[in-house]
Amino acid sequence: MDQYSARRARLLTSSRPLPDVDVVGSSGPWLHLADGRRLFDGSSGLLCANVGQRSPEVFARIEDQFTRTTFAGAAVVRPHIQMELMDRLCQAVGRPGDAVALTTCGTLGVEVAIGLARNITRVRNGKRRADILTSDLSYHGNSALTLALAGNHARRPRPEDGLGLGPSFSAPYPPTHDHGDTGCDASCADEVARAIDIRGAEHVAAVLIEPVNGSTGGAYVPPPGYLRRVSEICRERDVLVIHDEVLTGLWRTGTPLASRHWDGAEPDMVILSKGLGGGYTGVGAVLVSPEIAPLIRHEDADPLPAMGTMATHPLQAAACLGVLDELEAINQTDLLARGRQLGAALRTMTDLPYVRDVRGLGHLYGVELAPGMLWPLMEACERRGVFLYPFTGAGSPKSEGIVVAPPLTSTQEDIDHLTTALSGAITALAIARTQRTASKDLLGHG
């Protein structure tokens, strides 16, 4: 083992069965490699670098704040920049009256949302218990609680370590809710109703759901009317609806919030993270509707959940404001057009070998592959100058594939480079496998 590999083994991070990429510089959606090549970031890093790298707007915001103060607890120092971020964020997503809790990451955002939901329903409804229900094709963070609560098959803890928690209903997608010859529709929300009724509505605080599936199943989109029906079911039972938009929020799917693709799908609470920090800072934000937010500070409510020492950090807030500057400068018509063109180009690839399905919205797509093709394809794409991110399999046998999610600041030329490299990599793998098979047949015959 060489010195780099030995040191790398000591760094306890996730890894992959491909060599690390040696990046020496960056510019927008492009990574500059030590060997002189450029690599297009086709998955926005880990689905967070939504405005690319080295943004002048983000740098200017951080530099300005750095000259003022670099740390200030919002409970002590007047949180001017944090309130500016609150107002800008709520306006950006069309929820101007919401209360906002700022945290340090998406995982903590989910945990804070759970705590707030429990407070609200106990004060409002006198709930004796305050369960949180999730689907069997969901991912809601990387803590012991959120991993146990959600349905990511690869990351769930062992049953004996799962805190007695687990998903409660089937998501409306084929890997876990297969109807055979017919697809899922809005009636699949009846699974949510059954899950609440089995527990007893008096014991359920909220249903926590991703309005568009993220990297667990690979960008599944719910059937029309499903999210509306979930909201109706929950309102009938005095149960809150929390949308986990950590991955999908802030125009990733083409709208400020993914739920805006459907009428009647507005949740009580929204969790944002990746697109807000843009890869420049860890951040989470929980938005709470004005109808229920006053209950959080009711005299009978428990104390607010802990947001973390570094939550509402002024440099964090400054970076987020810079990201919002970038996002709001994007021409929305052009963004939607590029998203449609990206989707159209990807969907043509269902005619190529090894591609089983393409699904998604806006700048978020999952390309499902035949078994065994994920890592060869990712390696082939990187040779052609495109980085892509794998999605976690679902169903049995588990599916596999790549998430295509380029930065929202990508140009049409960038998108064309991505789709050309991807289709070329798939075609090249198919040709190479055909040639190897023919060679083996020839040697066997000889």
N, C-alpha and C positions, 0 to 999 in steps of 0.2 A: 504494500500500500504506500503510495507516495505521500509527501508531507501534506498536500492540500486535502487529500482524501481522509487522512488520519484526523486532521483538524475538523473537517466537515462532519465526520462521524460524531464528534463531541458536541456539535451544535444540534440541539434536539428540536428540529423543525420537520415538517412534512417533506417528503422527497418523491421522486418519480424514477422510473426505470430508463431514464435518458440522461445524457450528460448535462450538467448545469450550463446555462448560457452565460458567457463572460461579457457582461455589459460594461462599457467604459464611458458611455454618454447617452443622451436622449434628446429628442426634439418632438414635442407633440405626441403623436401616436407611434413614433418610430424609436426603436432602440438601436444604438450604435455599438457594434461588437468589437472585441479586441482584434479580430482578424480582418477588420476593415469593412465587413458586410453590414447591411442594415436589416433589421427584423421588425416587421409590422406587428403591432400589438393587437391581434385580432380578438382578444377576449378582455381588453381593458385591464391588464394585469390579472388580479384575482377578482375580476368583475367589479372593479371600483374606480379605476383611473378614467372616469367618464369625460374629462376634459383634457386628456393627455398629460404629458409631463412638461415641467419647466414653464408653467404658465406665467406670463408677466403680470397678469392681474392678481394672481394668488401671491406672487412674490411681493408686489407693491403693498398689498394689504398687510402681510406679515411684517414687512420692513417698517411700515408706519406704526403698527402696534408695538413693535419691538422697542421703538424709541420712547414709548409711553410707559408701559409696564408689561412685564413678561409673566407674572403670576399674580392672581388676585382671587381670593375666595368670594364667590358671589353672595355668601351670607354675611359678609363683612363690608366689602367695598361695593359701591354702587355699580351694578352690572350693566353699564351703558352699552358696551359692545355686544353683550349677550342678548340684551333686549332688542338691539338692532337686528341681530341674527334671527331672533324669534319673529319679529315683524316681517322681515324679508322672506323668511321661509314660509310662513303661513300665507302670505300674499302669493308667493310663487306657486303653491299647490292648491290655491283656491279655497283655503280654510282660514279666513282672516281673523275669526274670533276665537280660535283655539288657544287653550293653555298649552305650554310646551315644557317638557322636562328634557334637559340636555345631559347626555351621559358620554362615556368615553369610547363606546363601541356598540355595534349592533346587538351583541349578546346581552350586554348590560341593559340596552334599551328594551329588549324583550322582557328581561327580569323586572325592570322598573314598571313596564306596562302591566305585567301580571300583578305586581303589588298594588298599583293604582286601581286596577279593575276590581280587585278584592275589596279594597277600601270603599270604592264607590257602591258596589252592590250590597255590601253589609250595611252601609248607611242608608241607602235608598230602599232596599228590599228586606233588610234584616236576615240575610242569608246565613244559615248556620254553618255551612261549609262553603268554600269558594273555589271549586275545581275549574281548571282550564282545559278545554277539549281541543285536540288537534287531529289532523288526518294522518293516515298511514303512508303518505308520500310527501312528507314535509321536513323542513330543516329550519330550526329557529335559534341557532346559536351553539356555542361550543363550551358551555358550562355543564357541570354535572346535572343541574336541574333541566336545562333546555335540551340537552342530548337525550335525557331519559324521557322527557315529555313528548318529543317529536318522533317522526317516523323514518328518519334516514337510516337505512338498513346497514350501511357500512360503518356508521359512526355511533350507533346506539350502544350503550354499555351492555355488559353481560346481564342477564335477567336478575342475578343476585345483587348486582350493583345499581339497579335501575330505580331505586327509591320507591318502588311500588307504582311507578308511573308508566305511561305509554299512550300511544295514539288511540283515539276513541271511535273514529269513523273513517270510511273509505273515501279517498279523494276521487273526483269524477274523471279518472283517467284509466286507460286500459291496463297498465301493469298491475294495479291492485283492485280494479273494479271492472272486470271484463264481462261484457254482456253477450259475448259470442258474436253473432252476426250484426247486432245493433250496437250503436255507440252510446256513450253517456249523454244525458240531457238534463234539463233543469230538475227533473224528478229525482235525480241522484241526491239532491239536498235532503230528501227524506231520511237519508242516513244520519244527517246531523240531528234531525228531530228525534230519531230513535235513540241516539246517543244521549241527548239531554234528558229524554223521558226515562231512560233506564237509570240514570244517576238520580233523577229527581231535579226539576228546575230549581228547587230551593237550595240545591247543593252546587249549582254551576254558576260561576261568575261570568265566564266569557268563552266564546269560540275564537281561537287564534288560527288564522288562515292566511296563506299566501294567495293573493288574488290571481296571480299568474305564477305557475310553478317555476322554481329557480333551477339550481344545479343538482337537485336530488334526482328528478326524473328527466330533466333536460327540456325546460321551456314549454311544458304543456300549458295549453290555454283552456280555461273552463268553457263548457257549453253555454250558449246564450241563455240568459235567465237564471243561471245557477246561483251567482252571487246575490242577485236580488232576492231569490227564494230563501237563501241562507239568512239574509237580513230579516225577512218577514218572520221566519221561524223563530229567530232569536228574540225579536221584539214581542212576539206573542207570549214568550216565556220569561220576559224580563231578564234576558241574558245579553250581555254586551258582545259586540263584534269588534275584534281587533284585526286589522290588516297588517301583516308583516310585509312591508315594502322596502326592507333593507336592501334588497337587490334590484327590485323593479321600480323604485321611486325615482322622481325627478327626471322624467322623459326617457328613461331607458326603453320603455315599450312604445314610445311615441306620444304619450300624454303625460302631464305632470305627475299623476298617480295612475297606476295600472287599472285601478277600479273604474276610472273615468271612461273606459271603453264601453261600459254598460250602464244603462239607466237604473236607478234605484239600488245601487250597490254601495252607497256611501257608508263607511263604518263609523263606529263611535270613537275609535282610537286608531292611529296610524303610527307605525314605527319606521323610521328612515335611518339610513347610515351610509352605505357605500357611496352612493352618488352625491351625498352631501359633503363628505370629506374628500372625495375625488382622488383618494390615494395619498393626499398630502397630510392628512391627520386622521387619527382614530377619533370617531365621533358617533354618537347615536342621538336621535331625537324622537321623543314620544309626543304626539299631538293628540290632545283630548278635546272633544267637542264642547262648545260652551254650554250645552244643555246639562252636562253632567260634571263639568270641571269644578263648579262650586262645592260639590260634595266632598272633594278631596280635602278641603280645609274645614269641613264641618267639625263641630266640637266633639262629635262622637266618633270621628274617624281616627284610625291609627296614625302615627307619625308618617311623614313622607318616606318612601323607600330611600335608602342611601344612594346617591348618584355617583359617588366616587370622588377621591381627592382631586383628581385632575379634570373632573367634569366642570363645564362652563368655564374652562380655561380661556383667557383672553386671546392667546395666540391660536388656539384651536378655533375660536369663533372667527378670528380674522381670516384664517385660511378658508373656512366655510363661506364667508362672505365673498372672497375672491372666486371660489368655485361657482357661487350663484351669479356673480358678475359674468363669468364665462358662459354659463348655461343660458342666461337670459339674453345674451348677445347673439345666440344662434338663431338664425332665421327659421322659424317653426315650419314654414311651408317647405323649405329646403330639407329640413330634418325629416319630415314625414315622407317626402319624395325619395330621399336616400334610403329610408327604411323600407319603403315599398320595393325599390329596386334591389336592395339586398335580399329581401324575402323572395322576390321573383327569381333572382339568380340562383339562390340556394335550392329552391324547390325544383328547378330543372335537374338538379343532381340526383333526384330520386330515380332517374333513368340510368345512373351510373352503377357499376358493380359495387357491392358491399354497403350501399346506402339503403337503409331500411325505411327511414322516415325523416322528414324535415318539418319542424313546427316552431311557432313563435310569433312574436309581434315586434314591430319597430326595429330596434337595434339589439334584440335578444332572440336568438334562435338556437335550437338544439338539433344537431344532425346525428341521428341514431345509426350505428354501424353494425355490421355483421360481427359475431363473436371473433375475438382475436385480432381485429383490425385497428383498434384504438391507438396503441402505441406506435405501430408501424406508420400509421397515417400522420400522427403528430410529428414523428421524426422526419417524414417526407415533406411535410409542410414547412418545418423549420429550415430544411435544406433549400426550400424555395422562398424563404424570407418572410414567413408568417408564423407567429406564435399563437397557439390556441389552447384552450383549457378543457380538461376532461370533465364530463359530468358523471356523478355517482349513479351506478346502476339501480334499477328498480324491477320488481316483478321476479318471477322464477321461471326459467333461469334469468339472472339479472341482465338487463340491457346495458349497453355501453355506448358512448359517443362523445362528441365535442360540443362545447358551448361556443357559438359565434356571437360575439358581443363587442364590436369595435367601439372605440371612443366616439362620443357624439360629435366631436369636433372633426372627425375624419372627412376628407373630401371624397367626391365621387371617384376620383383617380385612385385614392387609397382603397375604397371599397372594391373597385375593379381589380386592383392588385390582389386583394384578399381572395376574392371568388375565383380568379384565374389560377392562383397558386393552389387553392383547395381542390378544384376540379382536376388540375394537372397532376396533383399528388395522388388522387384516387385512381386516375387513369393509368399513371405510371405503375402503381402497385398492382393493378389488375394485369397489365402487360407482363410485368416481371413474374407474377405467379403463374401466368399461362405458360411462359417460357420455361420456368422451372418444372412445371408438370410435364411439358412436352419432352424436356431433356430426360426426366426420370423414366418416362415411358419408353423413350428410345434406348436408354441404357438397359432397362429391363428386358426389352425385346431382344437386344443384342446378346 
